[in-house]
């Protein structure tokens, strides 16, 4: 488990919310020791309108429960969902809230209901402009003595759990960083190694898609701790540079160790129509 003294991360800082559409990448890993969360902060409403907004949110409404919410999709819907969560937590009329549910899956259903209600209320106005008001969430954490878990909540309000075979979830631009998370699970890594793999997954995604980028927000939850260590990783963090250099060095080293491929091994019989094409050199 990475502690504050062993991982050189900068404590999180507040950012100004940006209005507009967002393309993001958020991930969550479930391991025996606990949970790892990582989210980028870049929002993109056009090539000339890029800003940052926090997409990882930690809530502890009572001492016996802790939640981490990651969001992708409509920024406006996410804002209103979070405001409604806060309203319900402050309410004194006995309304359902994240403080009253008995299980994490009930919290997922509650969050999904809020998201669906917000999107539905604005659907007509958004349809007139061709905008999509839906949002997708990852909800993780622990309620009472239940094991920590992570769930993905769809815009329709239903959810899925991370499986035992692939105990990780992604939302947003997920395809570029998926391989690294699969590697973490197959290798059965510890929580400390998982944080580095999560960061490498995020870096791979940001290199492939400019709509994903730093600062990155990380949350680390230890089983039964009911507290989340939160970090803000800036673009100029020495840790990111060290990880990038190590990744590129080992990747190139691994390629160099591959067996040489001969010309004969690459030659395939082409269709007659292509027989006049230049030979592969």
Beta strands, then each sheet from edge to edge (+ up, - down):
strand 1: 25-30
strand 2: 34-40
strand 3: 42-44
strand 4: 50-52
strand 5: 56-62
strand 6: 65-73
strand 7: 135-143
strand 8: 149-153
strand 9: 159-161
strand 10: 168-172
strand 11: 216-222
strand 12: 228-233
sheet 1: 10+ 1- 2+ 11- 12+
sheet 2: 3+ 4-
sheet 3: 5+ 6- 7+ 8- 9+
end
